[in-house]
Amino acid sequence: MTDTKPAGAIDTPRVGYWHIWSDEQGVSHQDRCTLDRFFLKGIGEAAAQWNNPQPEDRATVVFTVQPVGWIGEWHENPAPQWIVPLAGRWWVESMDGTRVEMGPGDLSLGEDQHCVADAKGRKGHRSGTIGSMPAVLMTVRLAGSAPHHPCHRR
């Protein structure tokens, strides 16, 4: 197989994230998705960098610190939001039983609004800290609504 890429060409980045979403029946799920629509562009006088703009939306940034041993029982994300772990580790469990553990360098898109409680009383997701240090998270809450399918924001 011959490599047809020009000499010195740089691969377009791919950045993974976890997406928690609710289906048409109101059950939450988590899927591994990829931000993959990057393009090179300079900002002002800065050299070109890879950019992947997301749909424009009003946003609110909220920083949270979850203490060691913290557990947030079943709840929905308050709005569609990007969750960026800054320090420590935390986990998220969706209604379908999927449990994902994350730490610095991971991303999560929380869009499990409109869930319907199941027979066990589970609605949305539960989450908690892992280990001996608090989990420090930055959330970017968006004003839009969440669709009922995974991996829509690229």
KAPE-V874470 format. One record per pair of residues at least 24 apart in sequence whose ideal C-beta (glycine too) atoms are under 10 Angstrom apart, sorted by the first residue. I is the first residue (numbers start at 1). GAP is how many residues later the second one is. If there is no record, write none. Layout:
# KAPE-V874470
I|GAP ; I|GAP
This chain:
# KAPE-V874470
10|30 ; 10|40 ; 11|27 ; 12|24 ; 12|25 ; 12|26 ; 12|27 ; 12|28 ; 12|38 ; 12|40 ; 13|25 ; 13|37 ; 13|38 ; 13|39 ; 14|24 ; 14|38 ; 15|35 ; 15|37 ; 15|92 ; 16|89 ; 16|90 ; 16|91 ; 17|65 ; 17|66 ; 17|67 ; 17|85 ; 17|89 ; 17|90 ; 17|91 ; 17|92 ; 17|134 ; 17|136 ; 18|65 ; 18|74 ; 18|76 ; 18|80 ; 18|82 ; 18|83 ; 18|84 ; 18|88 ; 18|89 ; 18|90 ; 18|91 ; 18|92 ; 18|132 ; 19|88 ; 19|89 ; 19|90 ; 19|91 ; 19|92 ; 19|93 ; 19|127 ; 19|130 ; 19|131 ; 19|132 ; 19|133 ; 19|134 ; 20|56 ; 20|57 ; 20|63 ; 20|72 ; 20|73 ; 20|74 ; 20|75 ; 20|78 ; 20|80 ; 20|88 ; 20|89 ; 20|90 ; 20|91 ; 20|92 ; 20|104 ; 20|105 ; 20|107 ; 20|126 ; 20|130 ; 21|56 ; 21|59 ; 21|73 ; 21|88 ; 21|89 ; 21|90 ; 21|91 ; 21|92 ; 21|93 ; 21|94 ; 21|125 ; 21|126 ; 21|127 ; 21|128 ; 21|129 ; 21|130 ; 21|131 ; 22|54 ; 22|55 ; 22|72 ; 22|73 ; 22|89 ; 22|90 ; 22|91 ; 22|92 ; 22|93 ; 22|94 ; 22|101 ; 22|102 ; 22|103 ; 22|124 ; 22|125 ; 22|126 ; 22|127 ; 23|72 ; 23|73 ; 23|89 ; 23|91 ; 23|92 ; 23|93 ; 23|125 ; 23|126 ; 23|127 ; 24|90 ; 24|124 ; 24|125 ; 25|70 ; 25|90 ; 25|91 ; 25|93 ; 25|123 ; 26|69 ; 26|86 ; 26|87 ; 26|88 ; 26|89 ; 26|90 ; 26|91 ; 26|92 ; 26|97 ; 26|98 ; 26|122 ; 27|67 ; 27|68 ; 27|69 ; 27|85 ; 27|88 ; 27|89 ; 27|91 ; 27|95 ; 27|96 ; 28|46 ; 28|48 ; 28|49 ; 28|64 ; 28|65 ; 28|66 ; 28|67 ; 28|68 ; 28|70 ; 28|82 ; 28|83 ; 28|84 ; 28|85 ; 28|86 ; 28|87 ; 28|88 ; 28|90 ; 28|94 ; 28|95 ; 28|96 ; 28|97 ; 29|65 ; 29|66 ; 29|67 ; 29|68 ; 29|69 ; 29|83 ; 29|96 ; 29|120 ; 29|121 ; 30|62 ; 30|63 ; 30|64 ; 30|65 ; 30|66 ; 30|67 ; 30|68 ; 30|69 ; 30|70 ; 30|78 ; 30|79 ; 30|80 ; 30|82 ; 30|95 ; 30|120 ; 31|63 ; 31|67 ; 31|69 ; 31|78 ; 31|118 ; 31|119 ; 31|120 ; 32|68 ; 32|118 ; 32|119 ; 33|74 ; 33|76 ; 33|117 ; 33|118 ; 33|119 ; 33|120 ; 33|121 ; 34|117 ; 34|120 ; 35|72 ; 35|74 ; 35|116 ; 35|118 ; 35|119 ; 36|115 ; 36|118 ; 37|116 ; 37|117 ; 38|116 ; 52|101 ; 52|102 ; 54|28 ; 54|55 ; 54|86 ; 54|88 ; 54|99 ; 54|100 ; 55|87 ; 55|89 ; 55|97 ; 55|98 ; 56|86 ; 56|88 ; 57|83 ; 57|84 ; 57|85 ; 57|86 ; 57|87 ; 58|83 ; 58|84 ; 58|85 ; 58|86 ; 59|80 ; 59|81 ; 59|82 ; 59|83 ; 59|84 ; 59|85 ; 60|79 ; 60|80 ; 60|81 ; 60|82 ; 60|83 ; 61|77 ; 61|78 ; 61|79 ; 61|80 ; 62|75 ; 62|76 ; 62|77 ; 62|78 ; 62|79 ; 63|73 ; 63|74 ; 63|75 ; 63|76 ; 64|26 ; 64|70 ; 64|71 ; 64|72 ; 64|73 ; 64|74 ; 64|75 ; 65|64 ; 65|69 ; 65|70 ; 65|71 ; 65|72 ; 66|24 ; 66|61 ; 66|62 ; 66|63 ; 66|68 ; 66|69 ; 66|70 ; 66|71 ; 67|62 ; 67|66 ; 67|67 ; 67|68 ; 68|61 ; 68|62 ; 68|63 ; 68|64 ; 68|65 ; 68|66 ; 68|67 ; 69|59 ; 69|60 ; 69|61 ; 69|62 ; 69|63 ; 69|65 ; 70|57 ; 70|58 ; 70|59 ; 70|64 ; 70|65 ; 71|55 ; 71|56 ; 71|57 ; 71|58 ; 72|52 ; 72|53 ; 72|54 ; 72|55 ; 72|56 ; 72|57 ; 73|48 ; 73|49 ; 73|50 ; 73|51 ; 73|52 ; 73|53 ; 73|54 ; 73|55 ; 74|41 ; 74|43 ; 74|44 ; 74|46 ; 74|47 ; 74|48 ; 74|49 ; 74|50 ; 74|51 ; 74|52 ; 74|53 ; 75|37 ; 75|40 ; 75|48 ; 75|49 ; 75|50 ; 75|51 ; 75|52 ; 76|34 ; 76|35 ; 76|36 ; 76|37 ; 76|38 ; 76|39 ; 76|47 ; 76|48 ; 76|49 ; 76|70 ; 77|31 ; 77|32 ; 77|33 ; 77|34 ; 77|35 ; 77|36 ; 77|38 ; 77|47 ; 77|48 ; 77|50 ; 77|62 ; 77|64 ; 77|69 ; 78|32 ; 78|35 ; 78|61 ; 78|63 ; 79|31 ; 79|32 ; 79|34 ; 79|60 ; 79|62 ; 79|63 ; 79|64 ; 79|65 ; 79|66 ; 79|67 ; 80|29 ; 80|30 ; 80|31 ; 80|32 ; 80|33 ; 80|60 ; 80|61 ; 80|62 ; 80|63 ; 80|64 ; 80|65 ; 80|66 ; 80|67 ; 80|73 ; 81|27 ; 81|28 ; 81|29 ; 81|30 ; 81|57 ; 81|58 ; 81|59 ; 81|60 ; 81|61 ; 81|65 ; 82|25 ; 82|26 ; 82|27 ; 82|28 ; 82|29 ; 82|56 ; 82|57 ; 82|58 ; 82|59 ; 82|60 ; 82|71 ; 83|24 ; 83|25 ; 83|26 ; 83|27 ; 83|44 ; 83|54 ; 83|55 ; 83|56 ; 83|57 ; 83|58 ; 84|24 ; 84|52 ; 84|53 ; 84|54 ; 84|55 ; 84|56 ; 85|50 ; 85|51 ; 85|52 ; 85|53 ; 86|49 ; 86|50 ; 86|51 ; 86|52 ; 87|46 ; 87|47 ; 87|48 ; 87|49 ; 87|50 ; 88|41 ; 88|42 ; 88|43 ; 88|44 ; 88|45 ; 88|46 ; 88|47 ; 88|48 ; 88|49 ; 89|39 ; 89|40 ; 89|41 ; 89|42 ; 89|43 ; 89|44 ; 89|45 ; 89|46 ; 90|37 ; 90|38 ; 90|39 ; 90|40 ; 90|41 ; 90|44 ; 90|45 ; 90|46 ; 90|47 ; 91|34 ; 91|35 ; 91|36 ; 91|37 ; 91|38 ; 91|39 ; 91|44 ; 92|33 ; 92|34 ; 92|35 ; 92|36 ; 93|29 ; 93|32 ; 93|33 ; 93|34 ; 93|35 ; 94|28 ; 94|30 ; 94|31 ; 94|32 ; 94|33 ; 95|25 ; 95|27 ; 95|28 ; 95|29 ; 95|30 ; 95|31 ; 96|26 ; 97|25 ; 98|27 ; 99|26 ; 99|27 ; 99|28 ; 100|25 ; 100|27 ; 101|29 ; 101|30 ; 102|25 ; 102|28 ; 102|33 ; 102|35 ; 103|27 ; 103|28 ; 103|32 ; 104|31 ; 104|32 ; 108|29 ; 108|31 ; 109|31 ; 109|33 ; 109|37 ; 109|41 ; 109|42 ; 109|43 ; 109|44 ; 110|29 ; 110|31 ; 110|32 ; 110|36 ; 111|31 ; 111|33 ; 111|34 ; 111|35 ; 111|36 ; 111|37 ; 111|38 ; 111|39 ; 111|41 ; 111|42 ; 112|34 ; 113|32 ; 113|33 ; 114|31 ; 114|32 ; 114|34
